[in-house]
Amino acid sequence: AMWEDNKTRSKWVIGSQCYFPDDLPEEVGRPCAPESNEVYESNHDITVMAGLIQGPCEVLPSSKFNEESQRRAHLGNSTSERLRPVYLC
């Protein structure tokens, strides 16, 4: 969800925060060795100012991530530089 605060004109977003494997404490369990471009999605929503979001990027389930990775491999380097990064969730 996205909205603008009428008083401050600030733009806000509700979403799930994602973490890179190296951002997680050692005691947090992981299902296996991290894949390239893998992120972990939190299981609760957060409210954050839109300007603080790092990105943009897309976080995809494994089947869609594999499809998109193959599609980008066929496009070549010159086209893929203009695409948003994708991560495996």
MOPAC internal coordinates of N, CA, C and O (Angstrom, degrees):
PM7 1SCF
backbone

  N    0.0000 0     0.00 0     0.00 0    0    0    0
  C    1.4480 1     0.00 0     0.00 0    1    0    0
  C    1.5228 1   109.22 1     0.00 0    2    1    0
  O    1.2310 1   120.58 1   -36.50 1    3    2    1
  N    1.3144 1   116.50 1   143.50 1    3    2    1
  C    1.4686 1   122.39 1   177.18 1    5    3    2
  C    1.5277 1   108.81 1  -130.92 1    6    5    3
  O    1.2310 1   120.31 1   -34.91 1    7    6    5
  N    1.3232 1   117.02 1   145.09 1    7    6    5
  C    1.4559 1   121.28 1   175.96 1    9    7    6
  C    1.5247 1   109.61 1  -157.40 1   10    9    7
  O    1.2310 1   121.64 1   -13.43 1   11   10    9
  N    1.3299 1   114.46 1   166.57 1   11   10    9
  C    1.4610 1   121.03 1   177.85 1   13   11   10
  C    1.5229 1   108.75 1  -117.65 1   14   13   11
  O    1.2310 1   120.45 1   -48.61 1   15   14   13
  N    1.3293 1   116.75 1   131.39 1   15   14   13
  C    1.4536 1   122.59 1   177.06 1   17   15   14
  C    1.5297 1   107.88 1   -72.16 1   18   17   15
  O    1.2310 1   120.12 1   -57.88 1   19   18   17
  N    1.3375 1   117.37 1   122.12 1   19   18   17
  C    1.4655 1   121.67 1  -176.26 1   21   19   18
  C    1.5249 1   113.09 1   -64.71 1   22   21   19
  O    1.2310 1   119.87 1   149.48 1   23   22   21
  N    1.3352 1   117.86 1   -30.52 1   23   22   21
  C    1.4639 1   120.82 1  -178.00 1   25   23   22
  C    1.5315 1   112.24 1   -80.13 1   26   25   23
  O    1.2310 1   120.71 1   132.74 1   27   26   25
  N    1.3203 1   116.25 1   -47.26 1   27   26   25
  C    1.4744 1   120.09 1  -174.34 1   29   27   26
  C    1.5177 1   113.26 1   -97.34 1   30   29   27
  O    1.2310 1   120.03 1   167.33 1   31   30   29
  N    1.3152 1   117.55 1   -12.67 1   31   30   29
  C    1.4698 1   124.66 1  -175.63 1   33   31   30
  C    1.5296 1   111.64 1    65.08 1   34   33   31
  O    1.2310 1   120.16 1  -165.61 1   35   34   33
  N    1.3346 1   117.30 1    14.39 1   35   34   33
  C    1.4600 1   121.32 1   176.82 1   37   35   34
  C    1.5199 1   109.74 1   -73.92 1   38   37   35
  O    1.2310 1   120.84 1   -35.80 1   39   38   37
  N    1.3195 1   115.99 1   144.20 1   39   38   37
  C    1.4530 1   121.83 1   178.00 1   41   39   38
  C    1.5272 1   108.32 1  -101.14 1   42   41   39
  O    1.2310 1   120.75 1   -47.63 1   43   42   41
  N    1.3422 1   116.17 1   132.37 1   43   42   41
  C    1.4595 1   122.70 1  -175.12 1   45   43   42
  C    1.5212 1   110.61 1  -123.12 1   46   45   43
  O    1.2310 1   121.20 1   -26.21 1   47   46   45
  N    1.3297 1   115.32 1   153.79 1   47   46   45
  C    1.4580 1   122.35 1  -179.49 1   49   47   46
  C    1.5288 1   108.80 1  -137.30 1   50   49   47
  O    1.2310 1   120.49 1   -39.28 1   51   50   49
  N    1.3201 1   116.67 1   140.72 1   51   50   49
  C    1.4674 1   121.75 1   169.86 1   53   51   50
  C    1.5242 1   106.09 1  -107.45 1   54   53   51
  O    1.2310 1   120.71 1   -52.24 1   55   54   53
  N    1.3112 1   116.25 1   127.76 1   55   54   53
  C    1.4579 1   119.73 1  -179.71 1   57   55   54
  C    1.5114 1   110.92 1  -162.06 1   58   57   55
  O    1.2310 1   121.12 1     1.83 1   59   58   57
  N    1.3104 1   115.47 1  -178.17 1   59   58   57
  C    1.4592 1   122.21 1   176.98 1   61   59   58
  C    1.5206 1   108.96 1   -98.57 1   62   61   59
  O    1.2310 1   120.84 1   -43.33 1   63   62   61
  N    1.3092 1   115.99 1   136.67 1   63   62   61
  C    1.4513 1   120.92 1   178.61 1   65   63   62
  C    1.5247 1   108.81 1   -84.48 1   66   65   63
  O    1.2310 1   120.42 1   -39.90 1   67   66   65
  N    1.3201 1   116.81 1   140.10 1   67   66   65
  C    1.4597 1   122.26 1   177.72 1   69   67   66
  C    1.5202 1   109.34 1  -113.71 1   70   69   67
  O    1.2310 1   121.20 1   -31.57 1   71   70   69
  N    1.3238 1   115.30 1   148.43 1   71   70   69
  C    1.4566 1   121.28 1  -177.77 1   73   71   70
  C    1.5208 1   110.33 1  -126.01 1   74   73   71
  O    1.2310 1   120.54 1   -39.85 1   75   74   73
  N    1.3315 1   116.57 1   140.15 1   75   74   73
  C    1.4521 1   120.88 1   169.70 1   77   75   74
  C    1.5227 1   107.67 1   -74.89 1   78   77   75
  O    1.2310 1   119.31 1   -28.74 1   79   78   77
  N    1.3359 1   118.93 1   151.26 1   79   78   77
  C    1.4736 1   120.58 1  -179.30 1   81   79   78
  C    1.5268 1   113.22 1   -52.52 1   82   81   79
  O    1.2310 1   119.54 1   141.19 1   83   82   81
  N    1.3210 1   118.49 1   -38.81 1   83   82   81
  C    1.4645 1   121.26 1  -178.88 1   85   83   82
  C    1.5262 1   113.09 1   -70.76 1   86   85   83
  O    1.2310 1   119.83 1   163.94 1   87   86   85
  N    1.3501 1   117.93 1   -16.06 1   87   86   85
  C    1.4612 1   121.61 1   178.93 1   89   87   86
  C    1.5282 1   112.52 1   -81.05 1   90   89   87
  O    1.2310 1   120.24 1   165.58 1   91   90   89
  N    1.3240 1   117.14 1   -14.42 1   91   90   89
  C    1.4612 1   121.32 1  -176.77 1   93   91   90
  C    1.5275 1   110.62 1   -88.23 1   94   93   91
  O    1.2310 1   120.15 1   -36.50 1   95   94   93
  N    1.3324 1   117.31 1   143.50 1   95   94   93
  C    1.4663 1   120.04 1   175.62 1   97   95   94
  C    1.5308 1   110.42 1   -62.16 1   98   97   95
  O    1.2310 1   120.54 1   -25.47 1   99   98   97
  N    1.3188 1   116.58 1   154.53 1   99   98   97
  C    1.4619 1   122.11 1  -178.96 1  101   99   98
  C    1.5245 1   112.66 1   -57.76 1  102  101   99
  O    1.2310 1   119.93 1   146.24 1  103  102  101
  N    1.3397 1   117.73 1   -33.76 1  103  102  101
  C    1.4676 1   120.09 1  -175.98 1  105  103  102
  C    1.5225 1   113.61 1   -75.14 1  106  105  103
  O    1.2310 1   119.78 1   171.45 1  107  106  105
  N    1.3280 1   118.02 1    -8.55 1  107  106  105
  C    1.4674 1   120.54 1   177.67 1  109  107  106
  C    1.5255 1   108.10 1   -77.95 1  110  109  107
  O    1.2310 1   120.91 1   -53.13 1  111  110  109
  N    1.3266 1   115.86 1   126.87 1  111  110  109
  C    1.4605 1   120.60 1  -178.65 1  113  111  110
  C    1.5141 1   112.27 1   -70.30 1  114  113  111
  O    1.2310 1   121.27 1   -29.99 1  115  114  113
  N    1.3058 1   115.17 1   150.01 1  115  114  113
  C    1.4605 1   122.14 1   177.25 1  117  115  114
  C    1.5291 1   107.46 1  -130.11 1  118  117  115
  O    1.2310 1   119.73 1   -37.22 1  119  118  117
  N    1.3213 1   118.12 1   142.78 1  119  118  117
  C    1.4675 1   119.52 1  -177.59 1  121  119  118
  C    1.5259 1   113.56 1   -67.07 1  122  121  119
  O    1.2310 1   119.73 1   149.28 1  123  122  121
  N    1.3178 1   118.13 1   -30.72 1  123  122  121
  C    1.4642 1   121.99 1  -178.46 1  125  123  122
  C    1.5279 1   108.11 1  -167.65 1  126  125  123
  O    1.2310 1   120.50 1     5.34 1  127  126  125
  N    1.3190 1   116.64 1  -174.66 1  127  126  125
  C    1.4697 1   120.02 1   177.62 1  129  127  126
  C    1.5295 1   108.97 1   -63.95 1  130  129  127
  O    1.2310 1   119.81 1   -41.54 1  131  130  129
  N    1.3389 1   117.97 1   138.46 1  131  130  129
  C    1.4720 1   120.09 1  -177.29 1  133  131  130
  C    1.5237 1   112.63 1   -63.01 1  134  133  131
  O    1.2310 1   121.34 1   -39.22 1  135  134  133
  N    1.3139 1   115.04 1   140.78 1  135  134  133
  C    1.4570 1   122.13 1   174.26 1  137  135  134
  C    1.5261 1   109.14 1   -83.46 1  138  137  135
  O    1.2310 1   120.38 1   -12.59 1  139  138  137
  N    1.3016 1   116.88 1   167.41 1  139  138  137
  C    1.4544 1   121.31 1   173.81 1  141  139  138
  C    1.5321 1   108.43 1   -65.81 1  142  141  139
  O    1.2310 1   120.13 1   -44.93 1  143  142  141
  N    1.3076 1   117.36 1   135.07 1  143  142  141
  C    1.4695 1   123.40 1   179.20 1  145  143  142
  C    1.5198 1   113.35 1    64.14 1  146  145  143
  O    1.2310 1   119.76 1  -149.78 1  147  146  145
  N    1.3271 1   118.07 1    30.22 1  147  146  145
  C    1.4609 1   121.10 1  -179.69 1  149  147  146
  C    1.5243 1   110.64 1   -92.63 1  150  149  147
  O    1.2310 1   120.74 1   -40.40 1  151  150  149
  N    1.3252 1   116.19 1   139.60 1  151  150  149
  C    1.4569 1   122.41 1   173.04 1  153  151  150
  C    1.5194 1   108.56 1  -130.69 1  154  153  151
  O    1.2310 1   121.07 1   -19.82 1  155  154  153
  N    1.3348 1   115.55 1   160.18 1  155  154  153
  C    1.4543 1   122.20 1   176.79 1  157  155  154
  C    1.5220 1   107.72 1  -113.88 1  158  157  155
  O    1.2310 1   120.76 1   -51.15 1  159  158  157
  N    1.3371 1   116.16 1   128.85 1  159  158  157
  C    1.4573 1   121.94 1  -179.47 1  161  159  158
  C    1.5217 1   109.52 1   -92.93 1  162  161  159
  O    1.2310 1   120.76 1   -44.35 1  163  162  161
  N    1.3402 1   116.15 1   135.65 1  163  162  161
  C    1.4596 1   119.72 1   177.21 1  165  163  162
  C    1.5291 1   109.17 1   -71.10 1  166  165  163
  O    1.2310 1   120.75 1   -16.14 1  167  166  165
  N    1.3283 1   116.17 1   163.86 1  167  166  165
  C    1.4695 1   119.93 1  -178.19 1  169  167  166
  C    1.5250 1   112.50 1  -103.24 1  170  169  167
  O    1.2310 1   120.23 1  -160.26 1  171  170  169
  N    1.3306 1   117.16 1    19.74 1  171  170  169
  C    1.4663 1   119.81 1   175.44 1  173  171  170
  C    1.5250 1   109.59 1  -138.75 1  174  173  171
  O    1.2310 1   120.97 1   -26.47 1  175  174  173
  N    1.3252 1   115.76 1   153.53 1  175  174  173
  C    1.4618 1   121.25 1   179.80 1  177  175  174
  C    1.5226 1   110.41 1   -82.45 1  178  177  175
  O    1.2310 1   121.10 1   -30.23 1  179  178  177
  N    1.3269 1   115.51 1   149.77 1  179  178  177
  C    1.4601 1   122.02 1   175.31 1  181  179  178
  C    1.5199 1   108.53 1  -128.43 1  182  181  179
  O    1.2310 1   120.55 1   -25.39 1  183  182  181
  N    1.3185 1   116.55 1   154.61 1  183  182  181
  C    1.4584 1   122.54 1   174.36 1  185  183  182
  C    1.5167 1   107.49 1  -109.49 1  186  185  183
  O    1.2310 1   120.40 1   -52.78 1  187  186  185
  N    1.3221 1   116.84 1   127.22 1  187  186  185
  C    1.4635 1   121.52 1  -175.63 1  189  187  186
  C    1.5277 1   109.17 1  -143.84 1  190  189  187
  O    1.2310 1   120.86 1   -30.97 1  191  190  189
  N    1.3305 1   115.96 1   149.03 1  191  190  189
  C    1.4614 1   119.53 1   175.03 1  193  191  190
  C    1.5231 1   108.33 1   -65.72 1  194  193  191
  O    1.2310 1   120.52 1   -42.94 1  195  194  193
  N    1.3127 1   116.62 1   137.06 1  195  194  193
  C    1.4590 1   121.21 1  -175.64 1  197  195  194
  C    1.5285 1   111.90 1   -57.35 1  198  197  195
  O    1.2310 1   119.63 1   145.84 1  199  198  197
  N    1.3244 1   118.32 1   -34.16 1  199  198  197
  C    1.4533 1   121.37 1  -178.70 1  201  199  198
  C    1.5194 1   114.41 1   -69.12 1  202  201  199
  O    1.2310 1   120.16 1   166.59 1  203  202  201
  N    1.3293 1   117.30 1   -13.41 1  203  202  201
  C    1.4607 1   120.61 1   179.99 1  205  203  202
  C    1.5211 1   113.39 1   -92.04 1  206  205  203
  O    1.2310 1   120.13 1   175.16 1  207  206  205
  N    1.3199 1   117.36 1    -4.84 1  207  206  205
  C    1.4604 1   120.54 1  -179.28 1  209  207  206
  C    1.5215 1   108.56 1   -71.93 1  210  209  207
  O    1.2310 1   121.11 1   -50.09 1  211  210  209
  N    1.3263 1   115.49 1   129.91 1  211  210  209
  C    1.4584 1   120.75 1   175.73 1  213  211  210
  C    1.5124 1   107.16 1   -89.95 1  214  213  211
  O    1.2310 1   120.33 1   -52.83 1  215  214  213
  N    1.2795 1   116.98 1   127.17 1  215  214  213
  C    1.4606 1   119.14 1  -178.11 1  217  215  214
  C    1.4963 1   109.86 1   156.95 1  218  217  215
  O    1.2310 1   117.95 1    33.33 1  219  218  217
  N    1.2546 1   121.51 1  -146.67 1  219  218  217
  C    1.4585 1   125.24 1     0.60 1  221  219  218
  C    1.5263 1   111.75 1   -78.93 1  222  221  219
  O    1.2310 1   121.03 1   -23.94 1  223  222  221
  N    1.3137 1   115.63 1   156.06 1  223  222  221
  C    1.4535 1   122.09 1   176.09 1  225  223  222
  C    1.5151 1   107.70 1  -150.80 1  226  225  223
  O    1.2310 1   120.77 1    -7.67 1  227  226  225
  N    1.3144 1   116.13 1   172.33 1  227  226  225
  C    1.4605 1   121.62 1   174.73 1  229  227  226
  C    1.5107 1   108.40 1  -120.49 1  230  229  227
  O    1.2310 1   120.43 1   -43.91 1  231  230  229
  N    1.3381 1   116.78 1   136.09 1  231  230  229
  C    1.4576 1   122.57 1   176.25 1  233  231  230
  C    1.5183 1   106.24 1  -111.73 1  234  233  231
  O    1.2310 1   120.89 1   -59.41 1  235  234  233
  N    1.3310 1   115.91 1   120.59 1  235  234  233
  C    1.4607 1   121.73 1  -171.84 1  237  235  234
  C    1.5277 1   111.92 1  -120.10 1  238  237  235
  O    1.2310 1   120.23 1   -28.68 1  239  238  237
  N    1.3460 1   117.17 1   151.32 1  239  238  237
  C    1.4706 1   119.40 1   170.45 1  241  239  238
  C    1.5307 1   108.79 1   -68.04 1  242  241  239
  O    1.2310 1   120.31 1   -15.89 1  243  242  241
  N    1.3247 1   117.02 1   164.11 1  243  242  241
  C    1.4667 1   120.98 1  -170.96 1  245  243  242
  C    1.5260 1   114.23 1   -56.59 1  246  245  243
  O    1.2310 1   119.36 1   137.97 1  247  246  245
  N    1.3329 1   118.83 1   -42.03 1  247  246  245
  C    1.4744 1   120.09 1  -178.61 1  249  247  246
  C    1.5272 1   111.35 1   -63.73 1  250  249  247
  O    1.2310 1   120.27 1   135.22 1  251  250  249
  N    1.3316 1   117.09 1   -44.78 1  251  250  249
  C    1.4676 1   120.86 1   179.30 1  253  251  250
  C    1.5317 1   110.88 1   -69.51 1  254  253  251
  O    1.2310 1   120.29 1   144.10 1  255  254  253
  N    1.3400 1   117.06 1   -35.90 1  255  254  253
  C    1.4576 1   120.71 1   178.06 1  257  255  254
  C    1.5264 1   110.01 1   -62.25 1  258  257  255
  O    1.2310 1   120.06 1   135.78 1  259  258  257
  N    1.3279 1   117.50 1   -44.22 1  259  258  257
  C    1.4699 1   120.99 1   178.92 1  261  259  258
  C    1.5223 1   111.20 1   -63.17 1  262  261  259
  O    1.2310 1   119.88 1   136.77 1  263  262  261
  N    1.3366 1   117.83 1   -43.23 1  263  262  261
  C    1.4647 1   121.51 1   177.87 1  265  263  262
  C    1.5290 1   110.73 1   -60.57 1  266  265  263
  O    1.2310 1   120.65 1   132.31 1  267  266  265
  N    1.3333 1   116.36 1   -47.69 1  267  266  265
  C    1.4625 1   120.71 1  -178.21 1  269  267  266
  C    1.5253 1   111.38 1   -66.06 1  270  269  267
  O    1.2310 1   119.80 1   141.09 1  271  270  269
  N    1.3235 1   117.98 1   -38.91 1  271  270  269
  C    1.4626 1   121.60 1   178.33 1  273  271  270
  C    1.5256 1   110.83 1   -62.59 1  274  273  271
  O    1.2310 1   120.57 1   137.20 1  275  274  273
  N    1.3375 1   116.51 1   -42.80 1  275  274  273
  C    1.4633 1   120.19 1   178.22 1  277  275  274
  C    1.5293 1   110.91 1   -66.03 1  278  277  275
  O    1.2310 1   120.50 1   138.06 1  279  278  277
  N    1.3255 1   116.65 1   -41.94 1  279  278  277
  C    1.4710 1   120.47 1   178.99 1  281  279  278
  C    1.5214 1   110.52 1   -60.31 1  282  281  279
  O    1.2310 1   120.36 1   136.20 1  283  282  281
  N    1.3289 1   116.91 1   -43.80 1  283  282  281
  C    1.4626 1   120.97 1  -179.74 1  285  283  282
  C    1.5234 1   111.98 1   -68.04 1  286  285  283
  O    1.2310 1   120.25 1   146.33 1  287  286  285
  N    1.3193 1   117.12 1   -33.67 1  287  286  285
  C    1.4670 1   120.30 1   177.78 1  289  287  286
  C    1.5241 1   110.64 1   -63.53 1  290  289  287
  O    1.2310 1   120.44 1   144.74 1  291  290  289
  N    1.3277 1   116.76 1   -35.26 1  291  290  289
  C    1.4640 1   120.66 1   178.80 1  293  291  290
  C    1.5232 1   112.30 1   -74.95 1  294  293  291
  O    1.2310 1   119.97 1   155.83 1  295  294  293
  N    1.3310 1   117.67 1   -24.17 1  295  294  293
  C    1.4619 1   120.97 1  -179.37 1  297  295  294
  C    1.5264 1   112.71 1   -72.94 1  298  297  295
  O    1.2310 1   120.31 1   148.43 1  299  298  297
  N    1.3128 1   117.00 1   -31.57 1  299  298  297
  C    1.4623 1   120.64 1  -177.70 1  301  299  298
  C    1.5130 1   111.37 1    93.18 1  302  301  299
  O    1.2310 1   120.58 1    -9.50 1  303  302  301
  N    1.3256 1   116.49 1   170.50 1  303  302  301
  C    1.4628 1   122.85 1  -173.93 1  305  303  302
  C    1.5188 1   114.34 1   -68.87 1  306  305  303
  O    1.2310 1   119.35 1   142.35 1  307  306  305
  N    1.3204 1   118.85 1   -37.65 1  307  306  305
  C    1.4724 1   119.74 1  -175.07 1  309  307  306
  C    1.5189 1   112.03 1   -64.32 1  310  309  307
  O    1.2310 1   119.58 1   141.60 1  311  310  309
  N    1.3181 1   118.41 1   -38.40 1  311  310  309
  C    1.4650 1   121.76 1   179.54 1  313  311  310
  C    1.5123 1   111.64 1   -78.46 1  314  313  311
  O    1.2310 1   120.08 1   140.51 1  315  314  313
  N    1.3318 1   117.44 1   -39.49 1  315  314  313
  C    1.4643 1   120.37 1  -174.98 1  317  315  314
  C    1.5183 1   112.66 1   -67.48 1  318  317  315
  O    1.2310 1   119.28 1   159.09 1  319  318  317
  N    1.3297 1   118.97 1   -20.91 1  319  318  317
  C    1.4702 1   121.11 1   178.29 1  321  319  318
  C    1.5240 1   111.73 1   -65.84 1  322  321  319
  O    1.2310 1   119.89 1   154.86 1  323  322  321
  N    1.3335 1   117.82 1   -25.14 1  323  322  321
  C    1.4630 1   121.33 1  -178.85 1  325  323  322
  C    1.5182 1   112.78 1   -91.33 1  326  325  323
  O    1.2310 1   119.56 1   175.96 1  327  326  325
  N    1.3255 1   118.44 1    -4.04 1  327  326  325
  C    1.4598 1   122.42 1  -179.26 1  329  327  326
  C    1.5225 1   110.71 1   -88.08 1  330  329  327
  O    1.2310 1   120.76 1   -28.51 1  331  330  329
  N    1.3220 1   116.15 1   151.49 1  331  330  329
  C    1.4609 1   120.11 1   175.23 1  333  331  330
  C    1.5226 1   109.22 1   -68.44 1  334  333  331
  O    1.2310 1   120.17 1   -31.92 1  335  334  333
  N    1.3301 1   117.28 1   148.08 1  335  334  333
  C    1.4661 1   118.96 1   176.80 1  337  335  334
  C    1.5278 1   110.85 1   -63.59 1  338  337  335
  O    1.2310 1   120.65 1   -31.09 1  339  338  337
  N    1.3171 1   116.37 1   148.91 1  339  338  337
  C    1.4608 1   121.01 1   174.30 1  341  339  338
  C    1.5274 1   108.36 1  -119.89 1  342  341  339
  O    1.2310 1   121.23 1   -32.04 1  343  342  341
  N    1.3244 1   115.25 1   147.96 1  343  342  341
  C    1.4497 1   122.01 1  -179.69 1  345  343  342
  C    1.5008 1   109.14 1  -131.91 1  346  345  343
  O    1.2310 1   121.20 1   -28.03 1  347  346  345
  N    1.3274 1   115.31 1   151.97 1  347  346  345
  C    1.4517 1   123.24 1   177.30 1  349  347  346
  C    1.5184 1   108.95 1   -89.93 1  350  349  347
  O    1.2310 1   120.32 1   -50.86 1  351  350  349
  N    1.3281 1   117.00 1   129.14 1  351  350  349
  C    1.4570 1   121.27 1   178.83 1  353  351  350
  C    1.5121 1   109.38 1  -102.35 1  354  353  351
  O    1.2310 1   120.10 1   180.00 1  355  354  353

